[in-house]
Amino acid sequence: MRLAAALAYLAAAGCAAADGGPDVSIVGARYEVPLDTYPHRIMGSIREKAVLAVTTSDGRTLRVDLREGLEPDHVFEDIAPRVADADGDGAADVIVVETDPQLGAQLAIYSLRLGALVKAHATPHIGQRFRWLAPVGVADLNGDGVTDLAYVDRPHLARTLRVWSWAAGGLTEVATLEGVTNHRIGDEVISGGIRDCGAGPEIVTASADWARLLATRLEGDRLASREIGPHEGRQSFAAALACR
């Protein structure tokens, strides 16, 4: 059975989340409160946001306002939050791009804990102002039973695919690959994702020059890419994710 980008981005999750209460799970997420405090504007007209709002399966809306937290200068520098089981515990989480004005972006995971929405895990910040990352998706990429998270680090500059896996104590980077991208400056979408055309998950991105589409596999702790066709706009990504 062919699975497309649903491996990477789940619109909803029906699993139970014990930390949120019996049978309570995150079923939706959105950003609120546009900001002008961090004028990167890498996403076209989409502005950075201050608030992450999630909807739970029991009908509640929970919010995290970064302005009221321990890092009040942080912003959500993202096109849309992603609802998926990020750590393999059977409960839905929210995967976001969170940015420090001086240290750049990080991939962050928000989860339900004792009925509250909290920042549970995150990768390190890139380390420099106005440096961004573009998420790819979430899946067990090499079949080892461990959930992996993938993103393109600085898709306009470094163009480096990074894969992080869960280990005792949190996230560990397991593989990197240069020469790929999934976003162009000003685009209001992140291209590509994760597909499974019957032989296991593959990461779909563009080549660094946007000439070709690439399918990348995680083989143990190594990323291996192959060309799967020319890049001819968004429709070529849609076809690739649908295994056509």
N, C-alpha and C positions, 0 to 999 in steps of 0.2 A: 504494500500500500504506500502510495507516495504522500509524503508530508512536505509541505512547503515551509514558509517562514513561521508557521505556528510553533515550531520548535524554539524559535528565538523570542517571539513576542506573543504572549497569551493575552487575549482580551479579557479573560476572566478565569478565576480558579475556583473549583468547587470543593477543594479539600478542606479538612478541618484544621484549625489553628489553635492548639491548646493554650498558647500564651494569650490569645485574644478571647478565650472563653470557649465553652463547648460548642463545636460546630460553627464557630465564627471565623470567617476568612476575609481577606481583602479581595474585592471583586472589581474594583475600578480605581483609577487614579487620574489626577489632573494637577496642573499648576495654576496658581492664582497670584494676583498682585504684581503686575509688571513693574520693573525698576529701571532707573537710569543711573544707578550708582556705579555700575561697572560697564563702561561703554565699549565693549568688545564688538558686538553686533556681527558676529560671525554667521548668524542664522537668518540673514536678510531682515525682514520686518518683525521677526519673532524676538521679543525682548526677554531679557533675563527676568526671573521671577523670585519672589520672596517666600511663597507658601506652597507646600505640597499638601494636597487634600486627597484623602482616600475614602472610598465607600466600602463599607463592610457588608457581609451577607445578612446581617440583622438590621440593615437599613440605616446605620449610623454614618455620619461623616466625621472623620478624624483629621486634624490638621497639624502640621509642623510649620511654624513661622520662624524662619532662620533669624529674623531680627530680634527675636526674644530668647535665643539660645546662647550657648557658650561661644559661638562663633558668629556674632551678629553681622559681620561684614560679608559673610558668605552669600552666594546666590545660586539658584538653580539655573545653569546655563545649558539648556536642553530644549529639544523640539517637543518631546512628550515623554512622560514617565512610562515605564514598562512594567506590567504586572506578570510575574513569573515566580516559580519556586527557585530561588537563586542559590539556596544552600542544600537542596535535596532532602529537606526534612518533611516534605509533604505539605507544607503550608506556603501560601502565596506571599511573596515579598514585592517590594517596589524598587526597581533599579533606575537610578538617576545619574545625571552628571551634575556634580556640585563643585563650585569654583571658589577658591580663595583669591581675593584681588591681587595678592602679591605672589602666590605660589601656583596659580593656574588650576586646571581641572583635576578632578579625581572621579572614579566610578564609585558610587556609594549605594548601599543597600539599606532600605528602611523596612522594618518588620514590626509586627504586633508583639508587644511584650506587656503582659499583665493589663491588657486592655488599652494600652497606649501605643502610639506610633513613635518609634524611636529609630535613630541611626544605629544599625547593628554592626555593620562592617563597611570598610572602604579600602580602596587601594591608595597608595601614596599620591599626593599631588604631583603633577608633572615637574614643578619646581621653578616656574617662571611665569610672570604676569602675561596675560593674553596668549596662553597656550591651552589648547582644547583637545578633547578626545571625542570620538564618535562611536557609541556602542554598536556592536554587531548582534549579539544575542547570547542565549544561555542554553546549554545542552551538555550531555555527557559526550564529549567530542571524540574520545578514543576508546569508549566501551569499557572503561575500568570501574564503572559504578560510581564515579565521583563527578559531581556537577562542575562544569567549566563555564567561565564567563570570558567573552572575547570583545575586544574593542580595537579601533585603530587610533593609535597615539599620534596626535598632531597630523591629521589627514592631509593638511596642506603643506607641511614642512617635512617632518620625519617620515611620514607614511609607513608606519611600523605597526603590524598586527601583533597584539599581545594577548596571550591566553593565561588566565589565572584559574587555579583549582583550589578546592577546599581541602584543608589539612587541619590537623589538631591546632587549635588556636586561631584559625582564620584563613585568609587567602594567601596563596603562594603563587608567584609567577612561574609558569612551567615552560613556556615557549614563546619565541618572538620570530617575526619574519618581516624583513624590509621589502619595500617595493609595491605596497598595496594602498588603496585608498577607498573611501566610501562617502566622501563629502567634498563639495567644492564651495569656496567662499561665497556666501550669499544664498546658497540653496536652503530651502525651508523643508527639506526632507533629508534623511540619511538613507543612502542607497544600499541594496543588498540585504544580507541576513544569513540565516542558516537553513539549509534544506536537507532532506533525506530522500534520495531517489531510489532507495532499496538496498544500498550498499553501505549505509552508515552516514552520519552527519558530515556535511561539507559547509564551509564558510564561503559565501559568495561575495566578492568584492570586485572592484575595478583594478586594473594595473595602475601604476603610479602616474602614467601619462594619459589615462582614461581611454586608451586605444582598445583594450581587450578586457573581457570578463575573465575572472579567475575563480576556480574552485579549489579551496585549501582544506586539507585534512590534517588532523592531529594524529600522528602515528607515534604512539608512546609519548615521548617528550619532544618530538620534532614536528615542525609544520612543513608540509609539502604541497606545492601549488601546481596546477595545470591550467592551461588556457581552455576555455569552453566556448569561445566565440567572440565576435567583435562587440564593442560597446556602441550601441545605436540608440541611446536614450533610455528613459525609464522603462519602456516596454521590453527592452532586452533583459533588464533585471527581473521584471515580472515573469518573463518566459523562463529564465533560468531557475528562479525559485519554484516555479511550477513543474520543473523537470522537463521542459520542452526544448 
